[in-house]
């Protein structure tokens, strides 16, 4: 998945002096004030979804330099992104020792209820805008291994969802594209699942989702107009085709004082489990 120290050293001699920032690059969002943090925020999500989740407890992660090289970002952004994961206790970083995966938080059924989405406040003025867009042929090995072998490009974009004039959610999307797949900015602002199922022919999609509480970093704080350190919900979603290939991944940072997740649980019988 990642180059070893030996192979990385051999590649370094042939690598350009300046790393091309095409994947998590700081020009996706032209915010101006926190460009390095913008890059690190997106990289943090990619590392969490495509690297940390694939490793076992106490398994060593690549170095800052290896992350920067293989995810085509700056070394400073790699360092900040890894520190963000360390602050969330997903990894452990020890100077002079290295970076290792910590125990994955347990995921348990809290009760025998099935949650159905409930939307309230339908009269609220809701709108969304595309704040970043890019299509690249650069796909890191860690991501390519999870995509359809025919994937040639990667669409990367971000949207801000506002409610009654206040930004409530910042979402970052990654959509692998095959040779004939057409995906434009107008599609990014519409129903993405309709494109995946209709135009791309991805039927029978399934998804996994994790929800965590995090503190707003400088990048998310600026976009969502909150103070650094403000509690946010981080909602990470992976969508797969029946064969197991990832066809969409996206993460959303959400202000709970503007918009919340509404659920309406229903009692169900679960075979093989106690009451």
Helices and strands as residue ranges (DSSP letters): H 5-14, H 35-50, G 52-54, H 64-70, H 75-87, E 91-94, E 98-101, E 113-117, E 126-136, H 141-144, E 151-163, E 166-178, H 185-188, H 192-194, I 195-199, E 206-215, H 218-224, E 231-240, E 246-254, E 263-267
